[in-house]
Amino acid sequence: MRALVQRVTQARVEVAGETVGSCGPGLLILVCAMQGDSEAEAETLAAKIHRLRIFRDAAGKMNLALKDTGGEALVVSQFTLAADTRGGNRPGFSAAAAPESGERLYSHFAQSLRALGVAVETGQFGAEMAVHLVNDGPVTIWLDTAA
């Protein structure tokens, strides 16, 4: 699985002008299930993000994890993280999991993060979404369970 993690002061996702998920200080997590991924990758990625030390401590150093701050997470499905641009200017997305698997793994990822004690809201799988965020730092981290 792949994720683009952004430290935020706030974020929200809208579908057809209606807010379907939001978070306060914490993380906006864009997630993509790849072909061949299983629940194990979703759980590994959730645990890694839960422990990822990208929040400031009292000295201003990035030394705290989401688990330490009590921050929230907004998880949004984003199959375009599977983009392959090696063959030209139009990205291919064939490395992304099929929609049925992608939705199942996206949901499992969000549930795995919840099971770790994180307050999680989500976008709507497969929908056209407008994502609004205030990136804090800015801090943006790319993660891939295959790497």
Secondary structure, 3 states (H helix, E strand, C coil): CEEEEEEEEEEEEEECCEEEEEECCEEEEEEECECCCCHHHHHHHHHHHHHCEEEECCCCCEEEEHHHHCCEEEEEECHHHHCECCCCCCCECCCECCHHHHHHHHHHHHHHHHHCCCEEEECCCCCCCEEEEEEEEEEEEEEECCC
